[in-house]
Amino acid sequence: MNKFSVPEWSIWVQCFWASVLCLTGKYGDLLDFVVIIVLIFYILTILGIFILRRKMPNAERPYRAFGYPFLPAFYIVVATAICIALLYTKTSTSGWGVVIMLLGIPVYYLAKKKE
């Protein structure tokens, strides 16, 4: 962390990796690589709505989840179907994206252990 509480090292690593990916010249592959990961994190975020409402039913909610519970559940189903379709049709790019994302789990715990 720098003096502004920004994880400077991780931002530089992300900058380098994004530059390498951009220099490959295959924008479609890059898009497939990233979209599945973005969808997975959106799914996890929306799952968080259901989890928090179950664990903390009386918590103050300054905003509402539009169409809850049907619309968020529908989004989870559709986004999951898209992820499965991407893994099935674009395994070489989407699969590597998921592998790299999963490799971040031990990296996270190692970094957290150093704190």
Jmol script that loads the backbone (N, CA, C; Angstrom):
load data "model"
ATOM      1  N   MET A   1       0.837  -1.186   0.000  1.00  0.00           N
ATOM      2  CA  MET A   1       0.000   0.000   0.000  1.00  0.00           C
ATOM      3  C   MET A   1       0.882   1.250   0.000  1.00  0.00           C
ATOM      4  N   ASN A   2       0.461   2.221  -0.775  1.00  0.00           N
ATOM      5  CA  ASN A   2       1.210   3.466  -0.751  1.00  0.00           C
ATOM      6  C   ASN A   2       0.576   4.434   0.242  1.00  0.00           C
ATOM      7  N   LYS A   3       1.019   5.682   0.246  1.00  0.00           N
ATOM      8  CA  LYS A   3       0.528   6.636   1.255  1.00  0.00           C
ATOM      9  C   LYS A   3      -0.949   6.972   1.090  1.00  0.00           C
ATOM     10  N   PHE A   4      -1.535   6.617  -0.075  1.00  0.00           N
ATOM     11  CA  PHE A   4      -2.953   6.859  -0.311  1.00  0.00           C
ATOM     12  C   PHE A   4      -3.793   5.596  -0.082  1.00  0.00           C
ATOM     13  N   SER A   5      -3.201   4.585   0.529  1.00  0.00           N
ATOM     14  CA  SER A   5      -3.851   3.291   0.797  1.00  0.00           C
ATOM     15  C   SER A   5      -4.284   2.586  -0.478  1.00  0.00           C
ATOM     16  N   VAL A   6      -3.491   2.731  -1.520  1.00  0.00           N
ATOM     17  CA  VAL A   6      -3.740   2.073  -2.798  1.00  0.00           C
ATOM     18  C   VAL A   6      -2.747   0.921  -2.940  1.00  0.00           C
ATOM     19  N   PRO A   7      -3.230  -0.269  -3.344  1.00  0.00           N
ATOM     20  CA  PRO A   7      -2.317  -1.399  -3.511  1.00  0.00           C
ATOM     21  C   PRO A   7      -1.466  -1.224  -4.774  1.00  0.00           C
ATOM     22  N   GLU A   8      -0.447  -0.390  -4.649  1.00  0.00           N
ATOM     23  CA  GLU A   8       0.348   0.045  -5.795  1.00  0.00           C
ATOM     24  C   GLU A   8       0.963  -1.132  -6.558  1.00  0.00           C
ATOM     25  N   TRP A   9       1.515  -2.104  -5.852  1.00  0.00           N
ATOM     26  CA  TRP A   9       2.168  -3.240  -6.510  1.00  0.00           C
ATOM     27  C   TRP A   9       1.180  -3.998  -7.379  1.00  0.00           C
ATOM     28  N   SER A  10      -0.012  -4.266  -6.847  1.00  0.00           N
ATOM     29  CA  SER A  10      -0.994  -5.033  -7.616  1.00  0.00           C
ATOM     30  C   SER A  10      -1.499  -4.252  -8.826  1.00  0.00           C
ATOM     31  N   ILE A  11      -1.576  -2.951  -8.719  1.00  0.00           N
ATOM     32  CA  ILE A  11      -1.997  -2.149  -9.868  1.00  0.00           C
ATOM     33  C   ILE A  11      -0.938  -2.197 -10.963  1.00  0.00           C
ATOM     34  N   TRP A  12       0.339  -2.166 -10.584  1.00  0.00           N
ATOM     35  CA  TRP A  12       1.403  -2.271 -11.594  1.00  0.00           C
ATOM     36  C   TRP A  12       1.400  -3.640 -12.265  1.00  0.00           C
ATOM     37  N   VAL A  13       1.155  -4.688 -11.496  1.00  0.00           N
ATOM     38  CA  VAL A  13       1.081  -6.033 -12.073  1.00  0.00           C
ATOM     39  C   VAL A  13      -0.092  -6.109 -13.050  1.00  0.00           C
ATOM     40  N   GLN A  14      -1.231  -5.563 -12.648  1.00  0.00           N
ATOM     41  CA  GLN A  14      -2.406  -5.563 -13.525  1.00  0.00           C
ATOM     42  C   GLN A  14      -2.132  -4.745 -14.784  1.00  0.00           C
ATOM     43  N   CYS A  15      -1.449  -3.632 -14.665  1.00  0.00           N
ATOM     44  CA  CYS A  15      -1.102  -2.797 -15.811  1.00  0.00           C
ATOM     45  C   CYS A  15      -0.211  -3.567 -16.779  1.00  0.00           C
ATOM     46  N   PHE A  16       0.781  -4.242 -16.248  1.00  0.00           N
ATOM     47  CA  PHE A  16       1.679  -5.029 -17.087  1.00  0.00           C
ATOM     48  C   PHE A  16       0.923  -6.139 -17.801  1.00  0.00           C
ATOM     49  N   TRP A  17       0.097  -6.874 -17.056  1.00  0.00           N
ATOM     50  CA  TRP A  17      -0.651  -7.990 -17.652  1.00  0.00           C
ATOM     51  C   TRP A  17      -1.621  -7.490 -18.723  1.00  0.00           C
ATOM     52  N   ALA A  18      -2.316  -6.392 -18.460  1.00  0.00           N
ATOM     53  CA  ALA A  18      -3.238  -5.831 -19.451  1.00  0.00           C
ATOM     54  C   ALA A  18      -2.484  -5.401 -20.704  1.00  0.00           C
ATOM     55  N   SER A  19      -1.304  -4.848 -20.533  1.00  0.00           N
ATOM     56  CA  SER A  19      -0.485  -4.446 -21.688  1.00  0.00           C
ATOM     57  C   SER A  19      -0.069  -5.654 -22.509  1.00  0.00           C
ATOM     58  N   VAL A  20       0.335  -6.717 -21.838  1.00  0.00           N
ATOM     59  CA  VAL A  20       0.712  -7.941 -22.554  1.00  0.00           C
ATOM     60  C   VAL A  20      -0.474  -8.475 -23.341  1.00  0.00           C
ATOM     61  N   LEU A  21      -1.635  -8.504 -22.717  1.00  0.00           N
ATOM     62  CA  LEU A  21      -2.827  -9.012 -23.396  1.00  0.00           C
ATOM     63  C   LEU A  21      -3.202  -8.140 -24.595  1.00  0.00           C
ATOM     64  N   CYS A  22      -3.088  -6.831 -24.442  1.00  0.00           N
ATOM     65  CA  CYS A  22      -3.422  -5.930 -25.550  1.00  0.00           C
ATOM     66  C   CYS A  22      -2.451  -6.088 -26.712  1.00  0.00           C
ATOM     67  N   LEU A  23      -1.213  -6.409 -26.434  1.00  0.00           N
ATOM     68  CA  LEU A  23      -0.213  -6.546 -27.485  1.00  0.00           C
ATOM     69  C   LEU A  23      -0.349  -7.847 -28.277  1.00  0.00           C
ATOM     70  N   THR A  24      -1.207  -8.752 -27.824  1.00  0.00           N
ATOM     71  CA  THR A  24      -1.411  -9.998 -28.570  1.00  0.00           C
ATOM     72  C   THR A  24      -2.146  -9.737 -29.873  1.00  0.00           C
ATOM     73  N   GLY A  25      -2.901  -8.639 -29.942  1.00  0.00           N
ATOM     74  CA  GLY A  25      -3.585  -8.276 -31.176  1.00  0.00           C
ATOM     75  C   GLY A  25      -4.865  -9.043 -31.444  1.00  0.00           C
ATOM     76  N   LYS A  26      -5.336  -9.830 -30.500  1.00  0.00           N
ATOM     77  CA  LYS A  26      -6.556 -10.607 -30.686  1.00  0.00           C
ATOM     78  C   LYS A  26      -7.616 -10.090 -29.724  1.00  0.00           C
ATOM     79  N   TYR A  27      -8.335  -9.060 -30.141  1.00  0.00           N
ATOM     80  CA  TYR A  27      -9.299  -8.426 -29.256  1.00  0.00           C
ATOM     81  C   TYR A  27     -10.431  -9.382 -28.883  1.00  0.00           C
ATOM     82  N   GLY A  28     -10.901 -10.181 -29.813  1.00  0.00           N
ATOM     83  CA  GLY A  28     -11.980 -11.126 -29.523  1.00  0.00           C
ATOM     84  C   GLY A  28     -11.592 -12.122 -28.445  1.00  0.00           C
ATOM     85  N   ASP A  29     -10.363 -12.621 -28.520  1.00  0.00           N
ATOM     86  CA  ASP A  29      -9.879 -13.546 -27.491  1.00  0.00           C
ATOM     87  C   ASP A  29      -9.765 -12.852 -26.136  1.00  0.00           C
ATOM     88  N   LEU A  30      -9.292 -11.621 -26.159  1.00  0.00           N
ATOM     89  CA  LEU A  30      -9.174 -10.851 -24.923  1.00  0.00           C
ATOM     90  C   LEU A  30     -10.549 -10.634 -24.301  1.00  0.00           C
ATOM     91  N   LEU A  31     -11.528 -10.348 -25.138  1.00  0.00           N
ATOM     92  CA  LEU A  31     -12.891 -10.149 -24.655  1.00  0.00           C
ATOM     93  C   LEU A  31     -13.436 -11.432 -24.039  1.00  0.00           C
ATOM     94  N   ASP A  32     -13.244 -12.567 -24.704  1.00  0.00           N
ATOM     95  CA  ASP A  32     -13.689 -13.851 -24.149  1.00  0.00           C
ATOM     96  C   ASP A  32     -12.996 -14.141 -22.821  1.00  0.00           C
ATOM     97  N   PHE A  33     -11.734 -13.807 -22.749  1.00  0.00           N
ATOM     98  CA  PHE A  33     -10.910 -14.034 -21.569  1.00  0.00           C
ATOM     99  C   PHE A  33     -11.461 -13.258 -20.366  1.00  0.00           C
ATOM    100  N   VAL A  34     -11.909 -12.033 -20.601  1.00  0.00           N
ATOM    101  CA  VAL A  34     -12.319 -11.147 -19.518  1.00  0.00           C
ATOM    102  C   VAL A  34     -13.806 -11.279 -19.183  1.00  0.00           C
ATOM    103  N   VAL A  35     -14.653 -11.456 -20.188  1.00  0.00           N
ATOM    104  CA  VAL A  35     -16.098 -11.439 -19.964  1.00  0.00           C
ATOM    105  C   VAL A  35     -16.537 -12.510 -18.977  1.00  0.00           C
ATOM    106  N   ILE A  36     -16.005 -13.700 -19.100  1.00  0.00           N
ATOM    107  CA  ILE A  36     -16.433 -14.765 -18.196  1.00  0.00           C
ATOM    108  C   ILE A  36     -16.083 -14.439 -16.753  1.00  0.00           C
ATOM    109  N   ILE A  37     -14.934 -13.829 -16.534  1.00  0.00           N
ATOM    110  CA  ILE A  37     -14.528 -13.481 -15.169  1.00  0.00           C
ATOM    111  C   ILE A  37     -15.420 -12.373 -14.616  1.00  0.00           C
ATOM    112  N   VAL A  38     -15.718 -11.394 -15.443  1.00  0.00           N
ATOM    113  CA  VAL A  38     -16.609 -10.312 -15.014  1.00  0.00           C
ATOM    114  C   VAL A  38     -17.973 -10.880 -14.642  1.00  0.00           C
ATOM    115  N   LEU A  39     -18.495 -11.768 -15.472  1.00  0.00           N
ATOM    116  CA  LEU A  39     -19.793 -12.379 -15.175  1.00  0.00           C
ATOM    117  C   LEU A  39     -19.756 -13.167 -13.873  1.00  0.00           C
ATOM    118  N   ILE A  40     -18.685 -13.900 -13.648  1.00  0.00           N
ATOM    119  CA  ILE A  40     -18.574 -14.677 -12.408  1.00  0.00           C
ATOM    120  C   ILE A  40     -18.612 -13.747 -11.190  1.00  0.00           C
ATOM    121  N   PHE A  41     -17.900 -12.640 -11.258  1.00  0.00           N
ATOM    122  CA  PHE A  41     -17.910 -11.721 -10.117  1.00  0.00           C
ATOM    123  C   PHE A  41     -19.250 -11.004  -9.971  1.00  0.00           C
ATOM    124  N   TYR A  42     -19.944 -10.723 -11.071  1.00  0.00           N
ATOM    125  CA  TYR A  42     -21.304 -10.170 -10.970  1.00  0.00           C
ATOM    126  C   TYR A  42     -22.237 -11.175 -10.311  1.00  0.00           C
ATOM    127  N   ILE A  43     -22.124 -12.451 -10.699  1.00  0.00           N
ATOM    128  CA  ILE A  43     -22.947 -13.494 -10.093  1.00  0.00           C
ATOM    129  C   ILE A  43     -22.693 -13.555  -8.586  1.00  0.00           C
ATOM    130  N   LEU A  44     -21.428 -13.534  -8.190  1.00  0.00           N
ATOM    131  CA  LEU A  44     -21.090 -13.585  -6.770  1.00  0.00           C
ATOM    132  C   LEU A  44     -21.620 -12.360  -6.020  1.00  0.00           C
ATOM    133  N   THR A  45     -21.563 -11.209  -6.666  1.00  0.00           N
ATOM    134  CA  THR A  45     -22.077  -9.989  -6.036  1.00  0.00           C
ATOM    135  C   THR A  45     -23.573 -10.087  -5.803  1.00  0.00           C
ATOM    136  N   ILE A  46     -24.295 -10.566  -6.795  1.00  0.00           N
ATOM    137  CA  ILE A  46     -25.744 -10.674  -6.653  1.00  0.00           C
ATOM    138  C   ILE A  46     -26.114 -11.782  -5.667  1.00  0.00           C
ATOM    139  N   LEU A  47     -25.333 -12.856  -5.637  1.00  0.00           N
ATOM    140  CA  LEU A  47     -25.551 -13.873  -4.601  1.00  0.00           C
ATOM    141  C   LEU A  47     -25.404 -13.258  -3.211  1.00  0.00           C
ATOM    142  N   GLY A  48     -24.523 -12.270  -3.111  1.00  0.00           N
ATOM    143  CA  GLY A  48     -24.342 -11.575  -1.837  1.00  0.00           C
ATOM    144  C   GLY A  48     -25.611 -10.910  -1.342  1.00  0.00           C
ATOM    145  N   ILE A  49     -26.455 -10.456  -2.256  1.00  0.00           N
ATOM    146  CA  ILE A  49     -27.741  -9.856  -1.856  1.00  0.00           C
ATOM    147  C   ILE A  49     -28.565 -10.889  -1.103  1.00  0.00           C
ATOM    148  N   PHE A  50     -28.671 -12.086  -1.667  1.00  0.00           N
ATOM    149  CA  PHE A  50     -29.463 -13.135  -1.022  1.00  0.00           C
ATOM    150  C   PHE A  50     -28.857 -13.539   0.321  1.00  0.00           C
ATOM    151  N   ILE A  51     -27.537 -13.657   0.356  1.00  0.00           N
ATOM    152  CA  ILE A  51     -26.858 -14.075   1.597  1.00  0.00           C
ATOM    153  C   ILE A  51     -27.043 -13.030   2.693  1.00  0.00           C
ATOM    154  N   LEU A  52     -26.839 -11.760   2.351  1.00  0.00           N
ATOM    155  CA  LEU A  52     -26.979 -10.708   3.362  1.00  0.00           C
ATOM    156  C   LEU A  52     -28.414 -10.568   3.844  1.00  0.00           C
ATOM    157  N   ARG A  53     -29.369 -10.745   2.954  1.00  0.00           N
ATOM    158  CA  ARG A  53     -30.766 -10.645   3.385  1.00  0.00           C
ATOM    159  C   ARG A  53     -31.156 -11.794   4.297  1.00  0.00           C
ATOM    160  N   ARG A  54     -30.510 -12.928   4.114  1.00  0.00           N
ATOM    161  CA  ARG A  54     -30.801 -14.054   5.000  1.00  0.00           C
ATOM    162  C   ARG A  54     -30.084 -13.890   6.342  1.00  0.00           C
ATOM    163  N   LYS A  55     -28.806 -13.469   6.305  1.00  0.00           N
ATOM    164  CA  LYS A  55     -28.018 -13.358   7.536  1.00  0.00           C
ATOM    165  C   LYS A  55     -28.377 -12.128   8.358  1.00  0.00           C
ATOM    166  N   MET A  56     -28.736 -11.033   7.674  1.00  0.00           N
ATOM    167  CA  MET A  56     -29.061  -9.786   8.376  1.00  0.00           C
ATOM    168  C   MET A  56     -30.389  -9.230   7.861  1.00  0.00           C
ATOM    169  N   PRO A  57     -31.496  -9.883   8.229  1.00  0.00           N
ATOM    170  CA  PRO A  57     -32.790  -9.466   7.678  1.00  0.00           C
ATOM    171  C   PRO A  57     -33.242  -8.074   8.125  1.00  0.00           C
ATOM    172  N   ASN A  58     -32.761  -7.613   9.255  1.00  0.00           N
ATOM    173  CA  ASN A  58     -33.206  -6.316   9.776  1.00  0.00           C
ATOM    174  C   ASN A  58     -32.217  -5.190   9.522  1.00  0.00           C
ATOM    175  N   ALA A  59     -31.185  -5.439   8.727  1.00  0.00           N
ATOM    176  CA  ALA A  59     -30.189  -4.401   8.452  1.00  0.00           C
ATOM    177  C   ALA A  59     -30.807  -3.278   7.626  1.00  0.00           C
ATOM    178  N   GLU A  60     -30.298  -2.075   7.878  1.00  0.00           N
ATOM    179  CA  GLU A  60     -30.771  -0.922   7.107  1.00  0.00           C
ATOM    180  C   GLU A  60     -30.309  -1.071   5.661  1.00  0.00           C
ATOM    181  N   ARG A  61     -31.212  -0.818   4.720  1.00  0.00           N
ATOM    182  CA  ARG A  61     -30.893  -0.919   3.298  1.00  0.00           C
ATOM    183  C   ARG A  61     -31.228   0.414   2.628  1.00  0.00           C
ATOM    184  N   PRO A  62     -30.196   1.229   2.394  1.00  0.00           N
ATOM    185  CA  PRO A  62     -30.453   2.548   1.821  1.00  0.00           C
ATOM    186  C   PRO A  62     -30.901   2.492   0.358  1.00  0.00           C
ATOM    187  N   TYR A  63     -30.743   1.357  -0.276  1.00  0.00           N
ATOM    188  CA  TYR A  63     -31.232   1.195  -1.652  1.00  0.00           C
ATOM    189  C   TYR A  63     -31.872  -0.174  -1.760  1.00  0.00           C
ATOM    190  N   ARG A  64     -32.699  -0.336  -2.781  1.00  0.00           N
ATOM    191  CA  ARG A  64     -33.426  -1.585  -2.961  1.00  0.00           C
ATOM    192  C   ARG A  64     -32.902  -2.324  -4.192  1.00  0.00           C
ATOM    193  N   ALA A  65     -32.954  -3.634  -4.125  1.00  0.00           N
ATOM    194  CA  ALA A  65     -32.607  -4.462  -5.282  1.00  0.00           C
ATOM    195  C   ALA A  65     -33.875  -4.580  -6.124  1.00  0.00           C
ATOM    196  N   PHE A  66     -33.873  -3.929  -7.277  1.00  0.00           N
ATOM    197  CA  PHE A  66     -35.057  -3.890  -8.136  1.00  0.00           C
ATOM    198  C   PHE A  66     -35.502  -5.304  -8.504  1.00  0.00           C
ATOM    199  N   GLY A  67     -36.781  -5.597  -8.320  1.00  0.00           N
ATOM    200  CA  GLY A  67     -37.336  -6.884  -8.703  1.00  0.00           C
ATOM    201  C   GLY A  67     -36.954  -8.043  -7.811  1.00  0.00           C
ATOM    202  N   TYR A  68     -36.427  -7.738  -6.614  1.00  0.00           N
ATOM    203  CA  TYR A  68     -35.994  -8.793  -5.702  1.00  0.00           C
ATOM    204  C   TYR A  68     -37.185  -9.647  -5.310  1.00  0.00           C
ATOM    205  N   PRO A  69     -37.086 -10.935  -5.283  1.00  0.00           N
ATOM    206  CA  PRO A  69     -35.962 -11.826  -5.528  1.00  0.00           C
ATOM    207  C   PRO A  69     -35.907 -12.360  -6.966  1.00  0.00           C
ATOM    208  N   PHE A  70     -36.936 -12.059  -7.748  1.00  0.00           N
ATOM    209  CA  PHE A  70     -37.048 -12.688  -9.075  1.00  0.00           C
ATOM    210  C   PHE A  70     -36.009 -12.189 -10.071  1.00  0.00           C
ATOM    211  N   LEU A  71     -35.852 -10.896 -10.197  1.00  0.00           N
ATOM    212  CA  LEU A  71     -34.911 -10.359 -11.184  1.00  0.00           C
ATOM    213  C   LEU A  71     -33.456 -10.712 -10.864  1.00  0.00           C
ATOM    214  N   PRO A  72     -33.000 -10.569  -9.618  1.00  0.00           N
ATOM    215  CA  PRO A  72     -31.633 -11.007  -9.317  1.00  0.00           C
ATOM    216  C   PRO A  72     -31.428 -12.509  -9.555  1.00  0.00           C
ATOM    217  N   ALA A  73     -32.419 -13.321  -9.204  1.00  0.00           N
ATOM    218  CA  ALA A  73     -32.300 -14.770  -9.425  1.00  0.00           C
ATOM    219  C   ALA A  73     -32.264 -15.075 -10.925  1.00  0.00           C
ATOM    220  N   PHE A  74     -33.078 -14.371 -11.690  1.00  0.00           N
ATOM    221  CA  PHE A  74     -33.082 -14.554 -13.142  1.00  0.00           C
ATOM    222  C   PHE A  74     -31.718 -14.183 -13.731  1.00  0.00           C
ATOM    223  N   TYR A  75     -31.145 -13.095 -13.250  1.00  0.00           N
ATOM    224  CA  TYR A  75     -29.821 -12.692 -13.728  1.00  0.00           C
ATOM    225  C   TYR A  75     -28.784 -13.773 -13.431  1.00  0.00           C
ATOM    226  N   ILE A  76     -28.824 -14.325 -12.236  1.00  0.00           N
ATOM    227  CA  ILE A  76     -27.869 -15.373 -11.865  1.00  0.00           C
ATOM    228  C   ILE A  76     -27.993 -16.567 -12.801  1.00  0.00           C
ATOM    229  N   VAL A  77     -29.217 -16.971 -13.100  1.00  0.00           N
ATOM    230  CA  VAL A  77     -29.441 -18.121 -13.985  1.00  0.00           C
ATOM    231  C   VAL A  77     -28.922 -17.833 -15.398  1.00  0.00           C
ATOM    232  N   VAL A  78     -29.258 -16.662 -15.929  1.00  0.00           N
ATOM    233  CA  VAL A  78     -28.849 -16.315 -17.301  1.00  0.00           C
ATOM    234  C   VAL A  78     -27.332 -16.146 -17.380  1.00  0.00           C
ATOM    235  N   ALA A  79     -26.739 -15.453 -16.416  1.00  0.00           N
ATOM    236  CA  ALA A  79     -25.293 -15.244 -16.435  1.00  0.00           C
ATOM    237  C   ALA A  79     -24.544 -16.566 -16.272  1.00  0.00           C
ATOM    238  N   THR A  80     -25.070 -17.465 -15.461  1.00  0.00           N
ATOM    239  CA  THR A  80     -24.452 -18.784 -15.309  1.00  0.00           C
ATOM    240  C   THR A  80     -24.519 -19.554 -16.624  1.00  0.00           C
ATOM    241  N   ALA A  81     -25.662 -19.463 -17.302  1.00  0.00           N
ATOM    242  CA  ALA A  81     -25.797 -20.136 -18.604  1.00  0.00           C
ATOM    243  C   ALA A  81     -24.800 -19.575 -19.614  1.00  0.00           C
ATOM    244  N   ILE A  82     -24.601 -18.272 -19.598  1.00  0.00           N
ATOM    245  CA  ILE A  82     -23.634 -17.652 -20.512  1.00  0.00           C
ATOM    246  C   ILE A  82     -22.222 -18.131 -20.177  1.00  0.00           C
ATOM    247  N   CYS A  83     -21.892 -18.206 -18.888  1.00  0.00           N
ATOM    248  CA  CYS A  83     -20.565 -18.692 -18.482  1.00  0.00           C
ATOM    249  C   CYS A  83     -20.341 -20.121 -18.950  1.00  0.00           C
ATOM    250  N   ILE A  84     -21.343 -20.971 -18.778  1.00  0.00           N
ATOM    251  CA  ILE A  84     -21.227 -22.360 -19.221  1.00  0.00           C
ATOM    252  C   ILE A  84     -21.063 -22.426 -20.731  1.00  0.00           C
ATOM    253  N   ALA A  85     -21.846 -21.602 -21.452  1.00  0.00           N
ATOM    254  CA  ALA A  85     -21.731 -21.578 -22.909  1.00  0.00           C
ATOM    255  C   ALA A  85     -20.355 -21.101 -23.346  1.00  0.00           C
ATOM    256  N   LEU A  86     -19.814 -20.090 -22.686  1.00  0.00           N
ATOM    257  CA  LEU A  86     -18.475 -19.609 -23.017  1.00  0.00           C
ATOM    258  C   LEU A  86     -17.419 -20.677 -22.749  1.00  0.00           C
ATOM    259  N   LEU A  87     -17.553 -21.373 -21.635  1.00  0.00           N
ATOM    260  CA  LEU A  87     -16.595 -22.435 -21.335  1.00  0.00           C
ATOM    261  C   LEU A  87     -16.700 -23.573 -22.348  1.00  0.00           C
ATOM    262  N   TYR A  88     -17.900 -23.825 -22.833  1.00  0.00           N
ATOM    263  CA  TYR A  88     -18.101 -24.899 -23.798  1.00  0.00           C
ATOM    264  C   TYR A  88     -17.607 -24.518 -25.192  1.00  0.00           C
ATOM    265  N   THR A  89     -17.923 -23.296 -25.623  1.00  0.00           N
ATOM    266  CA  THR A  89     -17.597 -22.890 -27.001  1.00  0.00           C
ATOM    267  C   THR A  89     -16.236 -22.227 -27.140  1.00  0.00           C
ATOM    268  N   LYS A  90     -15.762 -21.595 -26.103  1.00  0.00           N
ATOM    269  CA  LYS A  90     -14.493 -20.853 -26.155  1.00  0.00           C
ATOM    270  C   LYS A  90     -13.570 -21.314 -25.036  1.00  0.00           C
ATOM    271  N   THR A  91     -13.390 -22.607 -24.929  1.00  0.00           N
ATOM    272  CA  THR A  91     -12.625 -23.187 -23.814  1.00  0.00           C
ATOM    273  C   THR A  91     -11.208 -22.642 -23.743  1.00  0.00           C
ATOM    274  N   SER A  92     -10.574 -22.468 -24.876  1.00  0.00           N
ATOM    275  CA  SER A  92      -9.167 -22.051 -24.853  1.00  0.00           C
ATOM    276  C   SER A  92      -8.977 -20.665 -24.254  1.00  0.00           C
ATOM    277  N   THR A  93      -9.886 -19.760 -24.489  1.00  0.00           N
ATOM    278  CA  THR A  93      -9.729 -18.416 -23.929  1.00  0.00           C
ATOM    279  C   THR A  93     -10.441 -18.269 -22.592  1.00  0.00           C
ATOM    280  N   SER A  94     -11.698 -18.659 -22.530  1.00  0.00           N
ATOM    281  CA  SER A  94     -12.458 -18.525 -21.280  1.00  0.00           C
ATOM    282  C   SER A  94     -11.898 -19.427 -20.196  1.00  0.00           C
ATOM    283  N   GLY A  95     -11.486 -20.622 -20.582  1.00  0.00           N
ATOM    284  CA  GLY A  95     -10.927 -21.559 -19.608  1.00  0.00           C
ATOM    285  C   GLY A  95      -9.681 -21.018 -18.945  1.00  0.00           C
ATOM    286  N   TRP A  96      -8.798 -20.422 -19.742  1.00  0.00           N
ATOM    287  CA  TRP A  96      -7.588 -19.834 -19.167  1.00  0.00           C
ATOM    288  C   TRP A  96      -7.924 -18.655 -18.266  1.00  0.00           C
ATOM    289  N   GLY A  97      -8.952 -17.910 -18.619  1.00  0.00           N
ATOM    290  CA  GLY A  97      -9.370 -16.812 -17.755  1.00  0.00           C
ATOM    291  C   GLY A  97      -9.810 -17.305 -16.395  1.00  0.00           C
ATOM    292  N   VAL A  98     -10.582 -18.384 -16.389  1.00  0.00           N
ATOM    293  CA  VAL A  98     -11.046 -18.962 -15.122  1.00  0.00           C
ATOM    294  C   VAL A  98      -9.866 -19.532 -14.327  1.00  0.00           C
ATOM    295  N   VAL A  99      -8.938 -20.189 -15.012  1.00  0.00           N
ATOM    296  CA  VAL A  99      -7.762 -20.744 -14.324  1.00  0.00           C
ATOM    297  C   VAL A  99      -6.962 -19.632 -13.650  1.00  0.00           C
ATOM    298  N   ILE A 100      -6.729 -18.553 -14.380  1.00  0.00           N
ATOM    299  CA  ILE A 100      -5.967 -17.435 -13.805  1.00  0.00           C
ATOM    300  C   ILE A 100      -6.720 -16.819 -12.632  1.00  0.00           C
ATOM    301  N   MET A 101      -8.036 -16.707 -12.753  1.00  0.00           N
ATOM    302  CA  MET A 101      -8.838 -16.175 -11.654  1.00  0.00           C
ATOM    303  C   MET A 101      -8.709 -17.077 -10.426  1.00  0.00           C
ATOM    304  N   LEU A 102      -8.789 -18.383 -10.623  1.00  0.00           N
ATOM    305  CA  LEU A 102      -8.684 -19.314  -9.504  1.00  0.00           C
ATOM    306  C   LEU A 102      -7.283 -19.304  -8.879  1.00  0.00           C
ATOM    307  N   LEU A 103      -6.263 -19.034  -9.685  1.00  0.00           N
ATOM    308  CA  LEU A 103      -4.912 -18.907  -9.144  1.00  0.00           C
ATOM    309  C   LEU A 103      -4.797 -17.708  -8.208  1.00  0.00           C
ATOM    310  N   GLY A 104      -5.709 -16.769  -8.342  1.00  0.00           N
ATOM    311  CA  GLY A 104      -5.704 -15.611  -7.456  1.00  0.00           C
ATOM    312  C   GLY A 104      -6.099 -15.935  -6.033  1.00  0.00           C
ATOM    313  N   ILE A 105      -6.782 -17.063  -5.822  1.00  0.00           N
ATOM    314  CA  ILE A 105      -7.212 -17.419  -4.467  1.00  0.00           C
ATOM    315  C   ILE A 105      -6.015 -17.670  -3.557  1.00  0.00           C
ATOM    316  N   PRO A 106      -5.066 -18.543  -3.934  1.00  0.00           N
ATOM    317  CA  PRO A 106      -3.908 -18.706  -3.043  1.00  0.00           C
ATOM    318  C   PRO A 106      -3.060 -17.440  -2.940  1.00  0.00           C
ATOM    319  N   VAL A 107      -2.996 -16.670  -4.007  1.00  0.00           N
ATOM    320  CA  VAL A 107      -2.237 -15.408  -3.962  1.00  0.00           C
ATOM    321  C   VAL A 107      -2.868 -14.475  -2.929  1.00  0.00           C
ATOM    322  N   TYR A 108      -4.196 -14.431  -2.908  1.00  0.00           N
ATOM    323  CA  TYR A 108      -4.898 -13.602  -1.935  1.00  0.00           C
ATOM    324  C   TYR A 108      -4.547 -14.021  -0.508  1.00  0.00           C
ATOM    325  N   TYR A 109      -4.609 -15.324  -0.239  1.00  0.00           N
ATOM    326  CA  TYR A 109      -4.333 -15.792   1.119  1.00  0.00           C
ATOM    327  C   TYR A 109      -2.872 -15.607   1.511  1.00  0.00           C
ATOM    328  N   LEU A 110      -1.972 -15.750   0.556  1.00  0.00           N
ATOM    329  CA  LEU A 110      -0.559 -15.491   0.849  1.00  0.00           C
ATOM    330  C   LEU A 110      -0.325 -14.019   1.163  1.00  0.00           C
ATOM    331  N   ALA A 111      -0.956 -13.137   0.401  1.00  0.00           N
ATOM    332  CA  ALA A 111      -0.814 -11.698   0.653  1.00  0.00           C
ATOM    333  C   ALA A 111      -1.451 -11.316   1.974  1.00  0.00           C
ATOM    334  N   LYS A 112      -2.587 -11.930   2.287  1.00  0.00           N
ATOM    335  CA  LYS A 112      -3.275 -11.637   3.537  1.00  0.00           C
ATOM    336  C   LYS A 112      -2.463 -12.129   4.741  1.00  0.00           C
ATOM    337  N   LYS A 113      -1.774 -13.246   4.553  1.00  0.00           N
ATOM    338  CA  LYS A 113      -0.954 -13.813   5.620  1.00  0.00           C
ATOM    339  C   LYS A 113       0.213 -12.887   5.971  1.00  0.00           C
ATOM    340  N   LYS A 114       0.732 -12.166   4.974  1.00  0.00           N
ATOM    341  CA  LYS A 114       1.874 -11.271   5.201  1.00  0.00           C
ATOM    342  C   LYS A 114       1.476 -10.023   5.981  1.00  0.00           C
ATOM    343  N   GLU A 115       0.190  -9.692   6.010  1.00  0.00           N
ATOM    344  CA  GLU A 115      -0.256  -8.468   6.699  1.00  0.00           C
ATOM    345  C   GLU A 115      -0.135  -8.559   8.174  1.00  0.00           C
TER     346      GLU A 115
END
end "model"
wireframe off; spacefill off
backbone 0.3
color backbone group
